[in-house]
Amino acid sequence: MKLLSILVAETIKSHQHNFHNKLIYFSLLIWPALLFVTSYYSFKPFNLSDSSPLSAYMDVDQITMFLLTGYLGYIFFWSLVQSAWGMSYERQAGTLELIFLTPVSRIVVMFSRAAGNLLEAVWLFTGFTLFVLVVTGNAGDIHWWNVPLGLGLLSVSAIVWGGFLNIVFLFSRDAGILFTIFEEPMQFFSGVRIPVLAFPLWGKMIALIFPLTYVLEIFRDLVLNGKGLVELAEQFIVLFGVLAFLAIVSAFLLKKAETHAKETGNMVLF
Amino acid sequence: MIEAKNLGKVYTVKKKINFFRSEKEKVNAVKGLNLTIGEGEIVGLLGLNGAGKTTTIKMLSTLLNPSAGKITIDGLDAVKDAIKVKSMVNMIAGGERMLYWRLTGAQNLRYFGKLYGLSGGVLEDQIQNLLEEVGLTEASNTPVELYSKGMKQRLHIARGLINNPKYLFLDEPTLGLDAPVAKQLREMVKSLAKNQGKGILLTSHYLKEVEELCDRVYIIEKGSLILHDTPENITASVVKNYHVKIESSALSTSQQNRIKQSLTGCSIEFSEQGDSSEMQIIAPFDPTALIISVCIKESVAIQKLELKRPRLEDAILTLAKEKLA
């Protein structure tokens, strides 16, 4: 009940903060839609027939679906990088210190913040994805019965990722470095535009750093290839291992961050 | 009762020597401070900038861990039982930060109320009561960014009371406020202590405010306690001199000499202003009764008499001068 109450409080707070003018729709829809469209047309001049080198790693006929699912997953994860960036505002405004003045469970706040922000950030692009599926006539290629599971998996993974980032931001006064790391490299190496299998070994190694890589692989297998839970059991185990690792590291870092702040008083520094 | 015993806080500060090297330096922000705050009591914490007031408040409110000493709040250890203590205390700082500006006043209170575990009707009643108490009922649905400074400060007070804390720490709560708003806040603070039995710790640079509100005052300097008493006793023990200014009918030289002789131990200066005289007396006691009786005896007509009683501000200024000397 308390968890739900904090989740609602964080969602309302995030809504009031982020939806103060209509420009927000630019980042919610226009920007990811443009990303998708530019990627799509970047592929167009190249050989996308069965003789294409890409066809060794994916069904080239499914390029639209591949990119759509890739960007959908990316928006889930990237929106929470942006949300974690908002922690800098909380620090500057002094509200972060007030949150830590209360007896609320800090881990609940950090993950509720991620969950509340996720809902706000992805609904529009999810709608856009459905719209593109219908307009391009690709709706029939989707394994719809797997979609709820896929979206649920994407959401849970993104929330764990977002909670982790929120906690990392408790240590950091400047978010710029995370923006640099997670914007273009996460988009490229997680297999949003190109299958990870197509990367050289060093690229595959980098891909393993991003949780989005594991989620996207399962998400595409569920909704594009119609694979079932049994077939994906191994991938699920790996993903849950990654998420469990992130959650444990989050809990450890959170404790460390609060202890550090109590020693140094750095929660008011910005 | 809040009890801080032998409280100390050491910060480690990094000092940059050059681009590649930095040096760690220990700064003693608070040293061996003993302090108590009872229920229904308003206690002042005074000191010049950098004296350690805010650090002390943050340790009492569990935002900082002490490097030495112990804080107990109604028997609970502020470090080991921090989560329980957090439900019993709250902190209000002056200024315009620490609020969500795009949220309305009511939404701010609702958010923080939920973090304190309040919900449903209890939370809504608490929000309505607090908004009414601080006079923000009509502005409850207005975004905070449209509030005046005074309204934001009143919302701070309401936010600080959302969990109905037993102890409240006020860090410069009237900073930058207009006189009428500051007066209103002072009355509210007085009522919180006297009518609701809350223990309050107040830091303020407005010493008249401290004098008006506080039952006891702690004065700290560079983190160490230098004085602790009631404002009256501190003033009496630090400021020894009373200042009296008298405007009277013109005084002859012989009258001036006789007055000087009658007021032994006092310093007196005379000045002539047309057909009237002015006496400036500085005495280590209240010389009013004595000077009036001397004037009557000398048939001097008193036109105006001003007595400047020593104030807490004079005491702090005297202490500051002593420290600088």
Interface residues (C-beta under 8 A of the other chain):
Chain A: M1 K2 S5 I6 V8 A9 I12 K13 Q16 H17 H20 Q92 A93 G94 T95 E97 L98 I99 F100 L101 T102 P103 V104 V109 T259 A261 K262 E263 T264 G265 M267
Chain B: Y11 T12 T55 K58 S61 T62 L63 L64 N65 I83 K84 K86 S87 N90 M91 A93 R97 M98 L99 Y100 W101 R102 L103 Q107 R110 Y111 F112 K114 L115 Y116 G117 S119 R159 N163
